[in-house]
Amino acid sequence: MASVSLRGIKKQYEKNSVIKGVDLEIADGEFVVFVGPSGCGKSTLLRIIAGLEDITEGTLEIGGRVANDVEPARRGIAMVFQSYALYPHMSVAENMGFALKLAKVPKSEIAERVGRAAEILQIGHLLERKPKALSGGQRQRVAIGRAIVRKPEVFLFDEPLSNLDAALRGQTRVELARLHRELKSTMIYVTHDQVEAMTLGQKIVVLNGGRIEQVGTPSDLYERPANKFVAGFLGSPRMNFFDATLAGQGARSATVELAGGERVEVAADVARAGTGARVTLGVRPEHLQLARPGLEGGGIAATVALVEYLGDVTLVYAQVGEGGEMVAVKTDADSAPPALGSRVELVFPATRAFLFDADGRVFAPGWVASTAEPVAQIP
């Protein structure tokens, strides 16, 4: 096991800057997920750690050693790619032990390591099969096993579940979490899927345009996003956003006026902004509610455009005004959904909404204690 430290890491291809100065500390034994949209630099950053990309500027340390110029094979890492890349003419056991065979590891030790990895991954009964006789999930476990037998200090995963169907992705996520608990190894995992990030990562690194937007635990990023980008990227469906104007403020509260003239109360500390400032109101679909008797909070009128029944929940999509924002509301599946085309009132619970300034920075939520430490953020 080993810690990984990135200080001032930059990567440039000719005049194209891909990684624009990344500082990050990954502790020994930690499971860290790099997440962000396509082209944000997450895979490039992983390849830099692996030694598959040169560093333009900055310092990379693995296990306390500077690794900038260390060959990939000597970095103590093992990488699992999106493509399984198994040798079709070899059995599962031969595929898993091939790197050890090339390294001239004794046959008895290879058999021991392969057997142990197969036991961990629950594929001992597949060792004599060829890859063509395996399912996609089984092939991916073989690829992971090939990494385990090398006993690396750091595991690197580059979108390893992208080729699996939804059911297999869920099952393999559980297996990866179990694998981390058992091996207690440092793991760095790249994905564009925010559900994978939230369910797997002890710490999540949100990247955008070659920079880190925020670092924190899944609950940190969900409850206390540093900016509009992070708030909108994490969560499914994504957070609803409304253009608004700051109409008034209290000690740790604010009144905002939406485009249609409706006023909404939000628990947020907006002391750094003045009345009349342009702001964005954000509320997650699971917190936005459809009005019913006895429900308090400001609301706006909308027209139901689509209803999606998902078994455990129902998603209601409603349009605000004529040609306005399409808003998602996550409701209890046991409640009768509104009819298509019907008019509803959307209620904003004051203590579950967020406000963002014109630059996308979040105003401190009013329900968070003033002594709370801010989540790590790159300005």
Contacts in CASP RR format, 6 or more apart in sequence:
PFRMAT RR
TARGET T0000
AUTHOR 0000-0000-0000
METHOD contacts of the structure
MODEL  1
MASVSLRGIKKQYEKNSVIKGVDLEIADGEFVVFVGPSGCGKSTLLRIIA
GLEDITEGTLEIGGRVANDVEPARRGIAMVFQSYALYPHMSVAENMGFAL
KLAKVPKSEIAERVGRAAEILQIGHLLERKPKALSGGQRQRVAIGRAIVR
KPEVFLFDEPLSNLDAALRGQTRVELARLHRELKSTMIYVTHDQVEAMTL
GQKIVVLNGGRIEQVGTPSDLYERPANKFVAGFLGSPRMNFFDATLAGQG
ARSATVELAGGERVEVAADVARAGTGARVTLGVRPEHLQLARPGLEGGGI
AATVALVEYLGDVTLVYAQVGEGGEMVAVKTDADSAPPALGSRVELVFPA
TRAFLFDADGRVFAPGWVASTAEPVAQIP
1 28 0 8 1.000
1 29 0 8 1.000
1 153 0 8 1.000
1 154 0 8 1.000
1 184 0 8 1.000
1 185 0 8 1.000
1 186 0 8 1.000
2 28 0 8 1.000
2 62 0 8 1.000
2 63 0 8 1.000
2 64 0 8 1.000
2 76 0 8 1.000
2 153 0 8 1.000
2 154 0 8 1.000
2 186 0 8 1.000
3 25 0 8 1.000
3 26 0 8 1.000
3 27 0 8 1.000
3 28 0 8 1.000
3 61 0 8 1.000
3 62 0 8 1.000
3 63 0 8 1.000
3 64 0 8 1.000
3 186 0 8 1.000
4 24 0 8 1.000
4 25 0 8 1.000
4 26 0 8 1.000
4 49 0 8 1.000
4 60 0 8 1.000
4 61 0 8 1.000
4 62 0 8 1.000
4 63 0 8 1.000
4 154 0 8 1.000
4 186 0 8 1.000
4 188 0 8 1.000
5 24 0 8 1.000
5 25 0 8 1.000
5 26 0 8 1.000
5 59 0 8 1.000
5 60 0 8 1.000
5 61 0 8 1.000
5 64 0 8 1.000
6 22 0 8 1.000
6 23 0 8 1.000
6 24 0 8 1.000
6 25 0 8 1.000
6 45 0 8 1.000
6 49 0 8 1.000
6 59 0 8 1.000
6 60 0 8 1.000
7 23 0 8 1.000
7 58 0 8 1.000
7 59 0 8 1.000
7 60 0 8 1.000
7 61 0 8 1.000
8 21 0 8 1.000
8 22 0 8 1.000
8 23 0 8 1.000
8 57 0 8 1.000
8 58 0 8 1.000
8 59 0 8 1.000
9 19 0 8 1.000
9 21 0 8 1.000
9 22 0 8 1.000
9 23 0 8 1.000
9 45 0 8 1.000
9 48 0 8 1.000
9 55 0 8 1.000
9 57 0 8 1.000
9 58 0 8 1.000
9 59 0 8 1.000
9 60 0 8 1.000
10 17 0 8 1.000
10 19 0 8 1.000
10 20 0 8 1.000
10 21 0 8 1.000
10 22 0 8 1.000
10 55 0 8 1.000
10 56 0 8 1.000
10 57 0 8 1.000
10 58 0 8 1.000
11 17 0 8 1.000
11 18 0 8 1.000
11 19 0 8 1.000
11 44 0 8 1.000
11 45 0 8 1.000
11 48 0 8 1.000
11 53 0 8 1.000
11 54 0 8 1.000
11 55 0 8 1.000
11 56 0 8 1.000
12 18 0 8 1.000
12 56 0 8 1.000
17 210 0 8 1.000
18 41 0 8 1.000
18 44 0 8 1.000
18 210 0 8 1.000
19 41 0 8 1.000
19 44 0 8 1.000
19 45 0 8 1.000
19 48 0 8 1.000
19 56 0 8 1.000
19 210 0 8 1.000
20 209 0 8 1.000
20 210 0 8 1.000
20 211 0 8 1.000
21 57 0 8 1.000
21 58 0 8 1.000
21 210 0 8 1.000
21 211 0 8 1.000
22 45 0 8 1.000
22 210 0 8 1.000
22 211 0 8 1.000
22 212 0 8 1.000
23 212 0 8 1.000
23 378 0 8 1.000
24 205 0 8 1.000
24 212 0 8 1.000
24 215 0 8 1.000
26 32 0 8 1.000
26 186 0 8 1.000
26 188 0 8 1.000
26 203 0 8 1.000
27 186 0 8 1.000
28 63 0 8 1.000
28 186 0 8 1.000
29 184 0 8 1.000
29 185 0 8 1.000
29 186 0 8 1.000
29 187 0 8 1.000
30 186 0 8 1.000
30 187 0 8 1.000
30 202 0 8 1.000
30 203 0 8 1.000
31 177 0 8 1.000
31 180 0 8 1.000
31 187 0 8 1.000
31 189 0 8 1.000
31 200 0 8 1.000
31 201 0 8 1.000
31 202 0 8 1.000
31 203 0 8 1.000
32 187 0 8 1.000
32 188 0 8 1.000
32 189 0 8 1.000
32 201 0 8 1.000
32 202 0 8 1.000
32 203 0 8 1.000
32 204 0 8 1.000
32 205 0 8 1.000
33 188 0 8 1.000
33 189 0 8 1.000
33 190 0 8 1.000
33 191 0 8 1.000
33 196 0 8 1.000
33 197 0 8 1.000
33 200 0 8 1.000
33 201 0 8 1.000
33 203 0 8 1.000
33 204 0 8 1.000
33 205 0 8 1.000
34 42 0 8 1.000
34 45 0 8 1.000
34 46 0 8 1.000
34 188 0 8 1.000
34 189 0 8 1.000
34 190 0 8 1.000
34 191 0 8 1.000
34 205 0 8 1.000
34 207 0 8 1.000
35 42 0 8 1.000
35 190 0 8 1.000
35 191 0 8 1.000
35 192 0 8 1.000
35 193 0 8 1.000
35 194 0 8 1.000
35 196 0 8 1.000
35 197 0 8 1.000
35 204 0 8 1.000
35 205 0 8 1.000
35 206 0 8 1.000
35 207 0 8 1.000
35 233 0 8 1.000
35 234 0 8 1.000
36 42 0 8 1.000
36 192 0 8 1.000
36 194 0 8 1.000
36 206 0 8 1.000
36 207 0 8 1.000
36 208 0 8 1.000
36 233 0 8 1.000
37 192 0 8 1.000
37 208 0 8 1.000
37 233 0 8 1.000
38 192 0 8 1.000
39 209 0 8 1.000
40 207 0 8 1.000
40 208 0 8 1.000
40 209 0 8 1.000
40 210 0 8 1.000
41 207 0 8 1.000
41 209 0 8 1.000
41 210 0 8 1.000
42 190 0 8 1.000
42 192 0 8 1.000
42 207 0 8 1.000
43 158 0 8 1.000
43 159 0 8 1.000
43 190 0 8 1.000
44 53 0 8 1.000
45 207 0 8 1.000
46 79 0 8 1.000
46 156 0 8 1.000
46 158 0 8 1.000
46 188 0 8 1.000
46 190 0 8 1.000
47 53 0 8 1.000
47 158 0 8 1.000
48 54 0 8 1.000
48 55 0 8 1.000
48 60 0 8 1.000
49 60 0 8 1.000
49 62 0 8 1.000
49 77 0 8 1.000
49 154 0 8 1.000
49 156 0 8 1.000
49 188 0 8 1.000
50 72 0 8 1.000
50 75 0 8 1.000
50 77 0 8 1.000
50 79 0 8 1.000
50 156 0 8 1.000
51 67 0 8 1.000
51 70 0 8 1.000
51 71 0 8 1.000
51 72 0 8 1.000
51 75 0 8 1.000
52 72 0 8 1.000
55 68 0 8 1.000
58 68 0 8 1.000
59 66 0 8 1.000
59 68 0 8 1.000
60 66 0 8 1.000
60 67 0 8 1.000
60 68 0 8 1.000
61 67 0 8 1.000
62 70 0 8 1.000
62 75 0 8 1.000
62 76 0 8 1.000
62 77 0 8 1.000
62 153 0 8 1.000
62 154 0 8 1.000
63 153 0 8 1.000
67 75 0 8 1.000
75 154 0 8 1.000
76 152 0 8 1.000
76 153 0 8 1.000
76 154 0 8 1.000
77 152 0 8 1.000
77 153 0 8 1.000
77 154 0 8 1.000
77 155 0 8 1.000
77 156 0 8 1.000
78 146 0 8 1.000
78 147 0 8 1.000
78 148 0 8 1.000
78 150 0 8 1.000
78 152 0 8 1.000
78 154 0 8 1.000
78 155 0 8 1.000
78 156 0 8 1.000
79 147 0 8 1.000
79 155 0 8 1.000
79 156 0 8 1.000
79 157 0 8 1.000
79 158 0 8 1.000
80 140 0 8 1.000
80 143 0 8 1.000
80 144 0 8 1.000
80 147 0 8 1.000
80 155 0 8 1.000
80 156 0 8 1.000
80 157 0 8 1.000
80 158 0 8 1.000
80 160 0 8 1.000
81 143 0 8 1.000
81 158 0 8 1.000
81 160 0 8 1.000
82 158 0 8 1.000
82 159 0 8 1.000
82 160 0 8 1.000
82 162 0 8 1.000
82 163 0 8 1.000
83 163 0 8 1.000
84 131 0 8 1.000
84 136 0 8 1.000
84 139 0 8 1.000
84 140 0 8 1.000
84 142 0 8 1.000
84 143 0 8 1.000
84 163 0 8 1.000
85 143 0 8 1.000
86 95 0 8 1.000
86 131 0 8 1.000
86 139 0 8 1.000
86 142 0 8 1.000
86 143 0 8 1.000
87 94 0 8 1.000
87 95 0 8 1.000
87 98 0 8 1.000
87 131 0 8 1.000
88 130 0 8 1.000
88 131 0 8 1.000
88 132 0 8 1.000
89 130 0 8 1.000
90 98 0 8 1.000
90 130 0 8 1.000
90 131 0 8 1.000
91 127 0 8 1.000
91 128 0 8 1.000
91 129 0 8 1.000
91 130 0 8 1.000
92 118 0 8 1.000
92 123 0 8 1.000
92 126 0 8 1.000
92 127 0 8 1.000
92 128 0 8 1.000
92 129 0 8 1.000
92 130 0 8 1.000
92 131 0 8 1.000
92 134 0 8 1.000
92 142 0 8 1.000
93 114 0 8 1.000
93 115 0 8 1.000
93 118 0 8 1.000
93 127 0 8 1.000
93 128 0 8 1.000
95 131 0 8 1.000
95 142 0 8 1.000
95 146 0 8 1.000
96 114 0 8 1.000
96 117 0 8 1.000
96 118 0 8 1.000
96 142 0 8 1.000
96 145 0 8 1.000
96 146 0 8 1.000
96 149 0 8 1.000
97 110 0 8 1.000
97 113 0 8 1.000
97 114 0 8 1.000
97 146 0 8 1.000
97 149 0 8 1.000
98 146 0 8 1.000
99 146 0 8 1.000
99 149 0 8 1.000
99 150 0 8 1.000
100 109 0 8 1.000
100 110 0 8 1.000
100 113 0 8 1.000
100 149 0 8 1.000
100 150 0 8 1.000
101 110 0 8 1.000
105 113 0 8 1.000
110 149 0 8 1.000
113 148 0 8 1.000
113 149 0 8 1.000
113 151 0 8 1.000
114 127 0 8 1.000
114 149 0 8 1.000
115 124 0 8 1.000
115 127 0 8 1.000
116 148 0 8 1.000
116 149 0 8 1.000
117 145 0 8 1.000
117 148 0 8 1.000
117 149 0 8 1.000
118 124 0 8 1.000
118 126 0 8 1.000
118 127 0 8 1.000
118 145 0 8 1.000
120 145 0 8 1.000
120 148 0 8 1.000
120 179 0 8 1.000
120 182 0 8 1.000
120 183 0 8 1.000
121 141 0 8 1.000
121 144 0 8 1.000
121 145 0 8 1.000
121 148 0 8 1.000
121 175 0 8 1.000
121 179 0 8 1.000
122 141 0 8 1.000
122 175 0 8 1.000
123 138 0 8 1.000
123 141 0 8 1.000
123 142 0 8 1.000
126 134 0 8 1.000
126 138 0 8 1.000
126 142 0 8 1.000
131 139 0 8 1.000
131 142 0 8 1.000
134 142 0 8 1.000
135 168 0 8 1.000
136 163 0 8 1.000
136 164 0 8 1.000
136 168 0 8 1.000
137 164 0 8 1.000
137 168 0 8 1.000
137 171 0 8 1.000
137 172 0 8 1.000
140 160 0 8 1.000
140 161 0 8 1.000
140 163 0 8 1.000
140 164 0 8 1.000
140 172 0 8 1.000
141 172 0 8 1.000
141 175 0 8 1.000
143 160 0 8 1.000
144 160 0 8 1.000
144 176 0 8 1.000
144 179 0 8 1.000
147 155 0 8 1.000
148 179 0 8 1.000
148 183 0 8 1.000
152 185 0 8 1.000
153 185 0 8 1.000
153 186 0 8 1.000
154 185 0 8 1.000
154 186 0 8 1.000
154 187 0 8 1.000
154 188 0 8 1.000
155 185 0 8 1.000
155 186 0 8 1.000
155 187 0 8 1.000
155 188 0 8 1.000
156 187 0 8 1.000
156 188 0 8 1.000
156 190 0 8 1.000
157 176 0 8 1.000
157 187 0 8 1.000
157 188 0 8 1.000
157 189 0 8 1.000
157 190 0 8 1.000
158 190 0 8 1.000
159 190 0 8 1.000
159 191 0 8 1.000
159 192 0 8 1.000
160 172 0 8 1.000
160 189 0 8 1.000
161 168 0 8 1.000
161 169 0 8 1.000
161 170 0 8 1.000
161 172 0 8 1.000
161 173 0 8 1.000
161 191 0 8 1.000
161 193 0 8 1.000
161 196 0 8 1.000
164 172 0 8 1.000
169 196 0 8 1.000
173 196 0 8 1.000
173 199 0 8 1.000
173 200 0 8 1.000
176 189 0 8 1.000
176 200 0 8 1.000
177 199 0 8 1.000
177 200 0 8 1.000
180 187 0 8 1.000
189 196 0 8 1.000
189 200 0 8 1.000
189 201 0 8 1.000
191 197 0 8 1.000
194 233 0 8 1.000
194 234 0 8 1.000
194 235 0 8 1.000
194 236 0 8 1.000
195 236 0 8 1.000
197 204 0 8 1.000
197 218 0 8 1.000
197 234 0 8 1.000
198 204 0 8 1.000
198 218 0 8 1.000
198 222 0 8 1.000
198 234 0 8 1.000
198 235 0 8 1.000
199 218 0 8 1.000
201 218 0 8 1.000
202 217 0 8 1.000
203 215 0 8 1.000
203 216 0 8 1.000
203 217 0 8 1.000
204 215 0 8 1.000
204 216 0 8 1.000
204 217 0 8 1.000
204 218 0 8 1.000
204 221 0 8 1.000
204 234 0 8 1.000
205 212 0 8 1.000
205 215 0 8 1.000
205 216 0 8 1.000
206 212 0 8 1.000
206 213 0 8 1.000
206 214 0 8 1.000
206 215 0 8 1.000
206 221 0 8 1.000
206 229 0 8 1.000
206 230 0 8 1.000
206 233 0 8 1.000
206 234 0 8 1.000
207 213 0 8 1.000
208 229 0 8 1.000
208 233 0 8 1.000
211 378 0 8 1.000
212 378 0 8 1.000
213 226 0 8 1.000
213 227 0 8 1.000
213 229 0 8 1.000
213 230 0 8 1.000
213 377 0 8 1.000
213 378 0 8 1.000
214 221 0 8 1.000
214 225 0 8 1.000
214 226 0 8 1.000
214 227 0 8 1.000
214 230 0 8 1.000
214 375 0 8 1.000
214 376 0 8 1.000
214 377 0 8 1.000
214 378 0 8 1.000
215 375 0 8 1.000
215 376 0 8 1.000
215 377 0 8 1.000
216 375 0 8 1.000
216 376 0 8 1.000
220 375 0 8 1.000
221 230 0 8 1.000
221 234 0 8 1.000
221 375 0 8 1.000
222 234 0 8 1.000
222 235 0 8 1.000
223 368 0 8 1.000
224 362 0 8 1.000
224 365 0 8 1.000
224 368 0 8 1.000
224 372 0 8 1.000
224 375 0 8 1.000
225 231 0 8 1.000
225 232 0 8 1.000
225 234 0 8 1.000
225 354 0 8 1.000
225 362 0 8 1.000
226 361 0 8 1.000
226 362 0 8 1.000
226 374 0 8 1.000
226 375 0 8 1.000
226 377 0 8 1.000
227 356 0 8 1.000
227 360 0 8 1.000
227 361 0 8 1.000
227 362 0 8 1.000
227 377 0 8 1.000
228 241 0 8 1.000
228 280 0 8 1.000
228 356 0 8 1.000
228 360 0 8 1.000
228 361 0 8 1.000
228 362 0 8 1.000
229 360 0 8 1.000
231 239 0 8 1.000
231 282 0 8 1.000
231 354 0 8 1.000
231 356 0 8 1.000
231 362 0 8 1.000
232 238 0 8 1.000
232 239 0 8 1.000
232 241 0 8 1.000
235 284 0 8 1.000
237 285 0 8 1.000
237 315 0 8 1.000
237 328 0 8 1.000
237 330 0 8 1.000
238 328 0 8 1.000
239 282 0 8 1.000
239 283 0 8 1.000
239 284 0 8 1.000
239 285 0 8 1.000
239 354 0 8 1.000
240 282 0 8 1.000
240 283 0 8 1.000
240 284 0 8 1.000
240 285 0 8 1.000
240 288 0 8 1.000
240 325 0 8 1.000
240 327 0 8 1.000
240 328 0 8 1.000
241 280 0 8 1.000
241 281 0 8 1.000
241 282 0 8 1.000
241 325 0 8 1.000
242 258 0 8 1.000
242 259 0 8 1.000
242 280 0 8 1.000
242 281 0 8 1.000
242 282 0 8 1.000
242 320 0 8 1.000
242 325 0 8 1.000
243 258 0 8 1.000
243 259 0 8 1.000
243 278 0 8 1.000
243 280 0 8 1.000
243 281 0 8 1.000
244 256 0 8 1.000
244 257 0 8 1.000
244 258 0 8 1.000
244 259 0 8 1.000
244 264 0 8 1.000
244 278 0 8 1.000
244 279 0 8 1.000
244 280 0 8 1.000
244 281 0 8 1.000
244 355 0 8 1.000
245 256 0 8 1.000
245 257 0 8 1.000
245 276 0 8 1.000
245 277 0 8 1.000
245 278 0 8 1.000
245 279 0 8 1.000
246 254 0 8 1.000
246 255 0 8 1.000
246 256 0 8 1.000
246 270 0 8 1.000
246 273 0 8 1.000
246 274 0 8 1.000
246 275 0 8 1.000
246 276 0 8 1.000
246 277 0 8 1.000
246 278 0 8 1.000
246 279 0 8 1.000
247 255 0 8 1.000
247 256 0 8 1.000
247 257 0 8 1.000
247 263 0 8 1.000
247 275 0 8 1.000
247 276 0 8 1.000
248 254 0 8 1.000
248 255 0 8 1.000
248 275 0 8 1.000
249 255 0 8 1.000
249 270 0 8 1.000
249 271 0 8 1.000
249 273 0 8 1.000
249 274 0 8 1.000
249 275 0 8 1.000
252 267 0 8 1.000
252 268 0 8 1.000
252 269 0 8 1.000
252 366 0 8 1.000
253 265 0 8 1.000
253 266 0 8 1.000
253 267 0 8 1.000
253 268 0 8 1.000
253 350 0 8 1.000
253 366 0 8 1.000
254 265 0 8 1.000
254 266 0 8 1.000
254 268 0 8 1.000
254 270 0 8 1.000
254 355 0 8 1.000
254 363 0 8 1.000
255 263 0 8 1.000
255 264 0 8 1.000
255 265 0 8 1.000
255 266 0 8 1.000
256 263 0 8 1.000
256 264 0 8 1.000
256 266 0 8 1.000
256 279 0 8 1.000
256 281 0 8 1.000
256 355 0 8 1.000
257 263 0 8 1.000
258 264 0 8 1.000
258 281 0 8 1.000
258 300 0 8 1.000
260 300 0 8 1.000
260 321 0 8 1.000
262 298 0 8 1.000
262 299 0 8 1.000
262 300 0 8 1.000
263 298 0 8 1.000
264 281 0 8 1.000
264 297 0 8 1.000
264 298 0 8 1.000
264 299 0 8 1.000
264 300 0 8 1.000
264 348 0 8 1.000
264 350 0 8 1.000
264 353 0 8 1.000
265 297 0 8 1.000
265 298 0 8 1.000
265 348 0 8 1.000
265 350 0 8 1.000
266 281 0 8 1.000
266 348 0 8 1.000
266 350 0 8 1.000
266 353 0 8 1.000
266 354 0 8 1.000
266 355 0 8 1.000
267 350 0 8 1.000
267 351 0 8 1.000
267 353 0 8 1.000
267 365 0 8 1.000
267 366 0 8 1.000
267 367 0 8 1.000
268 353 0 8 1.000
268 354 0 8 1.000
268 355 0 8 1.000
268 363 0 8 1.000
268 364 0 8 1.000
268 365 0 8 1.000
268 366 0 8 1.000
269 363 0 8 1.000
269 364 0 8 1.000
269 365 0 8 1.000
269 366 0 8 1.000
269 370 0 8 1.000
270 277 0 8 1.000
270 279 0 8 1.000
270 355 0 8 1.000
270 363 0 8 1.000
272 357 0 8 1.000
272 363 0 8 1.000
273 279 0 8 1.000
273 357 0 8 1.000
273 363 0 8 1.000
277 357 0 8 1.000
277 358 0 8 1.000
278 358 0 8 1.000
279 355 0 8 1.000
279 356 0 8 1.000
279 357 0 8 1.000
279 358 0 8 1.000
279 363 0 8 1.000
280 355 0 8 1.000
280 356 0 8 1.000
280 360 0 8 1.000
281 348 0 8 1.000
281 353 0 8 1.000
281 354 0 8 1.000
281 355 0 8 1.000
282 353 0 8 1.000
282 354 0 8 1.000
282 355 0 8 1.000
282 356 0 8 1.000
283 348 0 8 1.000
283 349 0 8 1.000
283 352 0 8 1.000
283 353 0 8 1.000
283 354 0 8 1.000
284 352 0 8 1.000
285 315 0 8 1.000
285 328 0 8 1.000
285 329 0 8 1.000
285 330 0 8 1.000
286 330 0 8 1.000
287 349 0 8 1.000
287 352 0 8 1.000
287 353 0 8 1.000
288 327 0 8 1.000
288 328 0 8 1.000
288 329 0 8 1.000
288 330 0 8 1.000
288 346 0 8 1.000
288 347 0 8 1.000
288 348 0 8 1.000
289 295 0 8 1.000
289 329 0 8 1.000
289 331 0 8 1.000
289 346 0 8 1.000
289 347 0 8 1.000
289 349 0 8 1.000
290 316 0 8 1.000
290 329 0 8 1.000
290 331 0 8 1.000
290 338 0 8 1.000
290 344 0 8 1.000
290 345 0 8 1.000
290 346 0 8 1.000
290 347 0 8 1.000
291 299 0 8 1.000
291 344 0 8 1.000
291 345 0 8 1.000
291 346 0 8 1.000
291 347 0 8 1.000
295 347 0 8 1.000
296 347 0 8 1.000
297 347 0 8 1.000
297 348 0 8 1.000
297 349 0 8 1.000
297 350 0 8 1.000
298 347 0 8 1.000
298 348 0 8 1.000
299 345 0 8 1.000
299 346 0 8 1.000
299 347 0 8 1.000
299 348 0 8 1.000
300 320 0 8 1.000
300 345 0 8 1.000
300 346 0 8 1.000
301 320 0 8 1.000
301 321 0 8 1.000
301 343 0 8 1.000
301 344 0 8 1.000
301 345 0 8 1.000
301 346 0 8 1.000
302 318 0 8 1.000
302 319 0 8 1.000
302 320 0 8 1.000
302 321 0 8 1.000
302 327 0 8 1.000
302 343 0 8 1.000
302 344 0 8 1.000
302 345 0 8 1.000
302 346 0 8 1.000
303 318 0 8 1.000
303 319 0 8 1.000
303 321 0 8 1.000
303 341 0 8 1.000
303 342 0 8 1.000
303 343 0 8 1.000
303 344 0 8 1.000
304 316 0 8 1.000
304 317 0 8 1.000
304 318 0 8 1.000
304 338 0 8 1.000
304 339 0 8 1.000
304 340 0 8 1.000
304 341 0 8 1.000
304 342 0 8 1.000
304 343 0 8 1.000
304 344 0 8 1.000
305 317 0 8 1.000
305 318 0 8 1.000
305 319 0 8 1.000
305 326 0 8 1.000
305 340 0 8 1.000
305 341 0 8 1.000
306 315 0 8 1.000
306 316 0 8 1.000
306 317 0 8 1.000
306 340 0 8 1.000
307 314 0 8 1.000
307 315 0 8 1.000
307 316 0 8 1.000
307 317 0 8 1.000
307 337 0 8 1.000
307 338 0 8 1.000
307 340 0 8 1.000
308 314 0 8 1.000
308 315 0 8 1.000
308 316 0 8 1.000
308 317 0 8 1.000
309 333 0 8 1.000
309 337 0 8 1.000
310 333 0 8 1.000
311 333 0 8 1.000
312 333 0 8 1.000
313 330 0 8 1.000
313 331 0 8 1.000
313 332 0 8 1.000
313 333 0 8 1.000
314 330 0 8 1.000
314 331 0 8 1.000
314 332 0 8 1.000
314 333 0 8 1.000
314 335 0 8 1.000
314 337 0 8 1.000
315 328 0 8 1.000
315 329 0 8 1.000
315 330 0 8 1.000
315 331 0 8 1.000
316 328 0 8 1.000
316 329 0 8 1.000
316 331 0 8 1.000
316 337 0 8 1.000
316 338 0 8 1.000
316 344 0 8 1.000
317 326 0 8 1.000
317 327 0 8 1.000
317 328 0 8 1.000
317 329 0 8 1.000
318 326 0 8 1.000
318 327 0 8 1.000
318 329 0 8 1.000
318 344 0 8 1.000
318 346 0 8 1.000
319 325 0 8 1.000
319 326 0 8 1.000
319 327 0 8 1.000
320 326 0 8 1.000
320 327 0 8 1.000
320 346 0 8 1.000
327 346 0 8 1.000
329 346 0 8 1.000
331 337 0 8 1.000
338 344 0 8 1.000
351 365 0 8 1.000
351 366 0 8 1.000
351 367 0 8 1.000
354 362 0 8 1.000
354 363 0 8 1.000
354 365 0 8 1.000
355 362 0 8 1.000
355 363 0 8 1.000
356 362 0 8 1.000
356 363 0 8 1.000
357 363 0 8 1.000
364 370 0 8 1.000
END
